[in-house]
Amino acid sequence: MSVRFGVNYTPRKGWFHHWLDFDLDDVRADLDDIASLGLDHVRVFPLWPVFQPNRTLVRPRAVEQLVRLVDAAAERGLDVAVDGLQGHLSSFDFLPSWVTTWHRRNIFTDPEVVDAQARYLGELAGALADRPNFLGMTVGNEINQFSGEPHPDPDRVDAGGAGRWLRRMVGACEAAAPGRAHVHASYDAAWYDGTHPFTPAHSARIGAMTAVHSWVFNGTVQRYGAEAAATGLHAAYLVELSKAWAVDAGRPVWLQEVGAPVPFVPAERAASFARATLDAVLDCDGLWGVTWWCSHDVDRGLADFPELEYGLGLFTQGRGVKPVGAVVREVSAAAPASPRPRRTALVVDAGDVFSASLRPMLAPGGAYFEAWVRLASDGVRPAVVLAQRVGEAGHLAGRGVEEVVTVEQVV
């Protein structure tokens, strides 16, 4: 199956606040832009407080507007994935008033909150269940960032509680819209922070496929530079790393977010960064799709965004295709079939399979990361296998692995 190419839809007018002044004509114009690049899907973001302003109220008008957006996408040949609990977007938190201040309670563990979240996700999924172009729900955008530092007011949960919460949310989506690709998504603390309660095992074992978000401002570009091999390989590394924790060797991986964050990646380097990233990730077997962040630049009339958030679009505010958009269009049009399996695997020992307390070694600058990048830079196509599974001949054969090497051997 060919790799899917899409974009995270950022409305040109009003950003995600467009739900407050929903204009279907504006949405259609944005979707026309996206379709003009030859992309096949969008990921869209209802704002949780707008859609569920009270614990027992999911606004029918808001749900209707979401359905109209999905139908407008279908008219343009675009499939739609819907995120539910927004949650968190571009440095801003969007939490309903019934979990903050005077009503402050934990979004992962409070029974009434969890019940309300499940009902909300179920209502969104159920409203779209009969739409052929509905791909499925994502529980929320990087909602794991609420669970610990550096969030200023975290909702504490342990790894067991995070797993129970994720299964409940994904289960609510599946019950309402059976058979769709319902997933959850974490920012990369799940892979790189040994104390973080959302873990690699959660990402790779809950939901229809594994979603990874690759952002090189996480220390990669600061450490190695915008033109370094490590920077262009980061997305492919996360895709391959995620496969180590999957029980099913054929579990697909979705590169759900990746973008060229100026000024960390200089504007004149954005297009070449995109090409290097896409060339590397398309060499990963089992890749379901790539969803670029994002469709349109943020209007600079909107205040208080981090600088990098304003210029991530494939289109300018004036609807012009940027060089990075031209690269995504070109690569998506020529996307090859899935590549051959990777025959060499680099063994990862991150501690216990479920807690993965040694995750810092996987992060940029860590011993494992640097060994993987060294192999990849030397032309080896490294897969990743858990130390606990090296002795399982069936597991290695099922993934096409013929040789395993250790970090010590690479160093």
C-alpha positions as CSV (number, residue, x, y, z in Angstrom):
1,M,0.0,0.0,0.0
2,S,1.3,3.4,-0.9
3,V,2.2,5.8,1.9
4,R,-0.5,8.4,2.7
5,F,0.4,12.1,2.6
6,G,-1.6,14.7,4.4
7,V,-1.5,17.8,6.5
8,N,-2.5,19.1,9.9
9,Y,-5.2,21.6,9.0
10,T,-4.6,25.0,10.5
11,P,-7.4,27.4,9.4
12,R,-6.0,30.5,7.7
13,K,-8.6,32.8,9.2
14,G,-8.8,32.8,13.0
15,W,-6.5,29.8,13.6
16,F,-8.4,27.1,15.6
17,H,-10.5,29.9,17.1
18,H,-12.4,29.6,13.8
19,W,-14.8,27.2,15.6
20,L,-16.2,30.3,17.4
21,D,-17.1,32.0,14.0
22,F,-17.3,28.9,11.8
23,D,-17.5,29.8,8.1
24,L,-17.8,26.9,5.7
25,D,-16.7,29.0,2.8
26,D,-13.4,29.8,4.5
27,V,-12.9,26.2,5.3
28,R,-13.6,25.2,1.7
29,A,-11.1,27.7,0.4
30,D,-8.5,26.2,2.8
31,L,-9.3,22.7,1.8
32,D,-9.0,23.7,-1.9
33,D,-5.5,24.8,-1.2
34,I,-4.7,21.5,0.5
35,A,-6.2,19.4,-2.3
36,S,-4.2,21.4,-4.8
37,L,-1.0,19.9,-3.4
38,G,-2.3,16.4,-4.2
39,L,-2.6,15.4,-0.5
40,D,-5.1,12.8,0.5
41,H,-6.0,13.6,4.1
42,V,-6.2,16.2,6.8
43,R,-6.1,16.0,10.6
44,V,-8.5,18.5,12.3
45,F,-8.8,19.8,15.8
46,P,-12.0,20.6,17.6
47,L,-11.4,22.8,20.6
48,W,-12.5,20.9,23.7
49,P,-14.0,23.8,25.7
50,V,-15.9,25.0,22.6
51,F,-17.4,21.5,21.9
52,Q,-17.9,20.4,25.5
53,P,-18.3,23.6,27.6
54,N,-20.1,21.7,30.4
55,R,-19.4,18.2,31.7
56,T,-22.8,17.0,30.6
57,L,-23.1,19.2,27.4
58,V,-21.6,18.4,24.0
59,R,-22.9,21.2,21.8
60,P,-24.9,19.9,18.8
61,R,-24.1,22.9,16.7
62,A,-20.4,22.4,17.1
63,V,-20.7,18.7,16.2
64,E,-22.8,19.6,13.2
65,Q,-20.0,22.0,12.1
66,L,-17.4,19.3,12.4
67,V,-19.6,17.0,10.2
68,R,-19.9,19.8,7.6
69,L,-16.1,20.2,7.6
70,V,-15.7,16.4,7.0
71,D,-18.2,16.5,4.2
72,A,-16.5,19.5,2.6
73,A,-13.2,17.5,2.7
74,A,-14.9,14.5,1.1
75,E,-16.0,16.8,-1.8
76,R,-12.3,17.5,-2.4
77,G,-11.1,13.9,-2.1
78,L,-9.7,14.3,1.3
79,D,-10.0,11.8,4.2
80,V,-10.2,13.3,7.7
81,A,-8.7,12.2,11.0
82,V,-10.2,14.0,14.0
83,D,-8.5,14.9,17.3
84,G,-10.8,15.0,20.3
85,L,-9.4,16.4,23.5
86,Q,-7.8,19.8,22.5
87,G,-6.2,20.0,24.9
88,H,-3.0,21.5,23.8
89,L,-2.1,23.3,20.6
90,S,0.9,25.3,19.7
91,S,1.9,26.1,23.3
92,F,-1.7,27.0,24.3
93,D,-3.9,24.8,26.6
94,F,-7.6,24.5,26.0
95,L,-9.3,23.0,29.0
96,P,-13.0,23.4,29.8
97,S,-13.9,25.4,32.9
98,W,-15.2,22.3,34.6
99,V,-11.7,21.0,35.2
100,T,-9.9,24.3,36.1
101,T,-9.7,26.8,39.0
102,W,-12.7,26.3,41.3
103,H,-13.6,23.0,39.6
104,R,-9.9,21.8,39.4
105,R,-9.7,18.0,39.1
106,N,-7.4,15.5,37.4
107,I,-8.2,14.9,33.7
108,F,-6.7,11.5,33.8
109,T,-8.0,10.0,37.1
110,D,-11.2,11.8,38.2
111,P,-14.0,9.3,37.5
112,E,-16.6,11.9,36.5
113,V,-14.1,13.7,34.2
114,V,-13.0,10.5,32.6
115,D,-16.7,9.5,32.0
116,A,-17.4,12.8,30.4
117,Q,-14.3,12.6,28.2
118,A,-15.3,9.2,27.0
119,R,-18.9,10.4,26.2
120,Y,-17.5,13.3,24.3
121,L,-15.1,11.3,22.2
122,G,-17.9,8.8,21.6
123,E,-20.3,11.5,20.4
124,L,-17.7,12.9,17.9
125,A,-16.8,9.4,16.6
126,G,-20.5,8.4,16.4
127,A,-21.5,11.5,14.5
128,L,-18.9,10.6,11.8
129,A,-19.2,6.8,11.8
130,D,-21.2,6.7,8.6
131,R,-18.8,9.1,6.7
132,P,-16.7,7.1,4.3
133,N,-13.8,9.6,4.4
134,F,-13.6,9.5,8.3
135,L,-10.3,7.9,9.1
136,G,-10.8,7.8,12.9
137,M,-10.2,9.6,16.1
138,T,-7.0,10.6,17.9
139,V,-7.7,10.9,21.6
140,G,-6.0,14.3,21.8
141,N,-3.1,16.3,20.6
142,E,0.0,15.5,22.8
143,I,-2.3,15.4,25.8
144,N,0.5,13.6,27.7
145,Q,2.1,17.0,28.2
146,F,-0.5,17.7,31.0
147,S,0.8,14.8,33.0
148,G,4.1,16.2,34.3
149,E,7.0,18.7,34.0
150,P,7.5,21.0,32.4
151,H,3.8,21.8,32.5
152,P,3.2,24.5,35.2
153,D,0.1,22.8,36.7
154,P,0.3,19.0,35.8
155,D,-2.4,16.4,36.3
156,R,-0.4,13.7,37.9
157,V,-0.9,10.1,36.9
158,D,1.3,7.0,37.0
159,A,2.1,4.7,34.1
160,G,-0.6,2.2,35.1
161,G,-3.2,5.0,35.3
162,A,-2.1,6.5,31.9
163,G,-2.6,3.1,30.3
164,R,-6.0,2.6,31.8
165,W,-7.1,6.1,30.7
166,L,-5.8,5.6,27.1
167,R,-7.6,2.3,26.8
168,R,-10.8,3.8,28.0
169,M,-10.6,6.7,25.6
170,V,-9.6,4.6,22.6
171,G,-12.3,2.1,23.5
172,A,-15.0,4.8,23.6
173,C,-14.0,5.8,20.0
174,E,-14.0,2.2,18.8
175,A,-17.4,1.5,20.4
176,A,-18.9,4.5,18.6
177,A,-17.2,4.0,15.2
178,P,-16.0,0.4,14.9
179,G,-13.2,-0.5,12.7
180,R,-11.7,3.0,12.1
181,A,-8.1,3.9,12.8
182,H,-8.5,5.2,16.4
183,V,-5.2,6.2,17.9
184,H,-3.5,8.4,20.6
185,A,-0.6,10.7,20.3
186,S,2.2,11.8,22.6
187,Y,5.0,14.3,22.3
188,D,8.4,12.8,22.6
189,A,8.8,12.8,26.3
190,A,7.1,9.4,26.0
191,W,10.2,8.2,24.2
192,Y,12.9,10.3,25.8
193,D,12.0,10.9,29.5
194,G,12.5,7.9,31.8
195,T,10.1,9.4,34.5
196,H,7.3,10.3,32.1
197,P,4.1,8.2,32.8
198,F,3.2,7.9,29.1
199,T,5.6,5.3,27.8
200,P,6.8,3.7,24.5
201,A,4.7,0.6,25.3
202,H,1.6,2.7,25.5
203,S,2.3,4.3,22.1
204,A,3.2,1.1,20.4
205,R,0.5,-1.2,21.9
206,I,-2.7,0.9,22.4
207,G,-4.8,1.9,19.4
208,A,-4.9,0.9,15.7
209,M,-1.4,2.1,14.9
210,T,1.5,4.0,16.5
211,A,1.6,7.7,16.1
212,V,4.8,9.6,16.5
213,H,5.5,13.4,16.5
214,S,8.9,14.5,15.3
215,W,10.1,18.0,16.3
216,V,13.8,18.8,16.0
217,F,13.6,21.8,18.3
218,N,13.6,19.2,21.1
219,G,17.4,19.5,21.4
220,T,18.3,17.8,18.1
221,V,18.9,20.9,16.0
222,Q,20.4,22.8,19.0
223,R,23.0,20.0,19.5
224,Y,23.7,18.9,15.9
225,G,22.8,21.8,13.7
226,A,20.1,22.2,11.0
227,E,22.2,20.5,8.3
228,A,23.4,17.5,10.3
229,A,22.5,14.0,9.4
230,A,20.9,13.5,12.9
231,T,18.5,16.3,12.2
232,G,17.3,15.0,8.9
233,L,17.1,11.5,10.3
234,H,15.1,12.3,13.5
235,A,11.7,11.4,12.1
236,A,12.9,8.1,10.7
237,Y,14.6,7.3,14.0
238,L,11.3,7.8,15.9
239,V,9.5,5.6,13.4
240,E,12.0,2.8,13.8
241,L,12.3,3.2,17.5
242,S,8.6,2.8,18.0
243,K,8.6,-0.6,16.2
244,A,10.7,-2.1,19.0
245,W,7.8,-1.9,21.5
246,A,5.1,-3.2,19.1
247,V,3.8,-6.7,19.8
248,D,2.7,-7.1,16.2
249,A,5.6,-6.9,13.7
250,G,3.2,-5.5,11.1
251,R,1.8,-2.7,13.2
252,P,1.7,0.5,11.1
253,V,3.3,3.7,12.2
254,W,1.9,7.1,11.4
255,L,4.3,10.1,11.4
256,Q,1.4,12.3,12.6
257,E,3.3,15.5,13.0
258,V,6.6,16.7,11.5
259,G,7.5,20.3,10.4
260,A,10.3,22.7,9.6
261,P,10.4,25.0,12.7
262,V,11.9,28.4,11.7
263,P,14.2,29.8,13.1
264,F,15.6,26.5,14.6
265,V,15.7,25.4,10.9
266,P,16.7,28.6,9.0
267,A,14.0,29.6,6.5
268,E,16.3,29.1,3.6
269,R,16.9,25.5,4.8
270,A,13.3,24.6,5.4
271,A,12.7,23.0,2.0
272,S,16.0,21.0,2.1
273,F,15.2,19.9,5.6
274,A,11.8,18.7,4.5
275,R,13.3,16.7,1.6
276,A,15.9,15.1,3.8
277,T,13.3,14.2,6.4
278,L,10.9,12.7,3.9
279,D,13.5,10.8,2.0
280,A,14.7,9.2,5.3
281,V,11.3,8.4,6.6
282,L,10.0,6.9,3.3
283,D,12.8,4.3,3.7
284,C,10.9,2.9,6.8
285,D,8.9,-0.2,6.2
286,G,5.4,-0.2,7.7
287,L,4.9,3.6,7.5
288,W,1.2,4.3,7.2
289,G,1.5,8.0,6.3
290,V,3.1,11.4,6.8
291,T,1.0,14.3,8.0
292,W,2.9,17.6,7.8
293,W,2.5,20.4,10.3
294,C,0.8,22.4,9.1
295,S,-1.4,23.7,6.2
296,H,-1.3,27.5,6.6
297,D,1.0,30.0,8.4
298,V,-0.5,31.5,11.5
299,D,-1.7,35.1,11.1
300,R,0.8,37.4,12.8
301,G,-2.1,39.5,14.0
302,L,-2.7,36.8,16.6
303,A,-0.5,37.4,19.6
304,D,1.7,35.4,22.0
305,F,2.6,32.4,19.9
306,P,6.2,31.2,20.1
307,E,8.0,32.6,17.0
308,L,8.4,29.1,15.5
309,E,4.6,28.6,15.3
310,Y,3.9,31.4,12.9
311,G,5.7,30.0,9.9
312,L,5.1,26.3,9.8
313,G,2.6,26.3,7.0
314,L,2.9,24.8,3.5
315,F,1.0,27.9,2.5
316,T,1.5,31.6,3.4
317,Q,-1.3,33.7,4.9
318,G,-1.9,34.9,1.3
319,R,-2.4,31.3,0.2
320,G,0.8,31.1,-1.8
321,V,2.6,27.8,-1.9
322,K,5.9,28.0,0.1
323,P,9.1,26.1,-1.0
324,V,8.4,23.6,1.7
325,G,4.9,23.1,0.3
326,A,6.4,22.5,-3.1
327,V,8.7,19.8,-1.7
328,V,5.8,18.0,0.1
329,R,3.8,18.1,-3.2
330,E,6.7,16.7,-5.2
331,V,7.6,14.0,-2.8
332,S,4.0,12.9,-2.2
333,A,3.4,12.6,-6.0
334,A,6.4,10.3,-6.3
335,A,6.0,8.4,-3.1
336,P,7.3,4.8,-3.6
337,A,5.9,1.6,-2.4
338,S,7.0,0.3,1.0
339,P,10.8,-0.3,1.1
340,R,12.4,-3.7,1.9
341,P,12.8,-4.8,5.5
342,R,15.8,-3.7,7.5
343,R,18.2,-6.6,8.0
344,T,20.4,-5.1,10.8
345,A,18.9,-4.1,14.1
346,L,20.5,-2.1,16.9
347,V,19.7,-3.5,20.3
348,V,18.0,-1.1,22.7
349,D,18.0,-1.7,26.5
350,A,15.9,1.0,28.0
351,G,15.2,-1.0,31.2
352,D,11.9,-2.7,32.0
353,V,9.8,-3.0,28.8
354,F,6.8,-1.2,30.3
355,S,8.4,1.6,32.4
356,A,11.5,2.1,30.2
357,S,13.3,4.1,32.9
358,L,16.5,4.4,30.8
359,R,14.8,6.4,28.1
360,P,17.2,9.4,28.3
361,M,19.7,7.2,26.4
362,L,17.3,7.3,23.4
363,A,17.1,11.1,23.3
364,P,19.2,13.3,21.1
365,G,22.7,13.3,22.7
366,G,22.1,9.9,24.3
367,A,24.3,6.9,23.6
368,Y,21.7,5.0,21.8
369,F,20.5,7.9,19.6
370,E,24.1,8.6,18.5
371,A,24.9,5.0,17.8
372,W,21.7,4.7,15.6
373,V,22.5,7.9,13.7
374,R,26.1,6.7,13.2
375,L,24.9,3.5,11.6
376,A,22.4,5.3,9.4
377,S,24.9,7.8,8.3
378,D,27.3,5.0,7.3
379,G,24.6,3.6,5.0
380,V,23.4,0.8,7.3
381,R,19.5,0.8,7.5
382,P,19.2,0.1,11.3
383,A,16.0,-1.3,12.7
384,V,15.5,-1.3,16.5
385,V,15.0,-4.4,18.6
386,L,14.4,-4.6,22.4
387,A,17.2,-6.4,24.4
388,Q,14.4,-8.6,25.9
389,R,13.5,-9.9,22.4
390,V,16.9,-10.5,20.9
391,G,16.6,-14.2,21.7
392,E,13.3,-14.6,19.9
393,A,14.2,-16.0,16.5
394,G,10.6,-15.8,15.4
395,H,10.3,-12.1,16.3
396,L,13.5,-11.2,14.4
397,A,12.5,-13.3,11.4
398,G,9.1,-11.7,11.3
399,R,10.7,-8.3,11.0
400,G,13.2,-9.4,8.5
401,V,16.2,-8.9,10.9
402,E,19.2,-11.1,10.1
403,E,21.9,-9.4,12.3
404,V,21.8,-7.6,15.6
405,V,24.5,-5.2,16.9
406,T,24.9,-3.4,20.2
407,V,25.6,0.2,21.1
408,E,29.0,-0.9,22.4
409,Q,29.9,-2.5,19.1
410,V,29.0,0.6,17.2
411,V,30.9,2.9,19.4
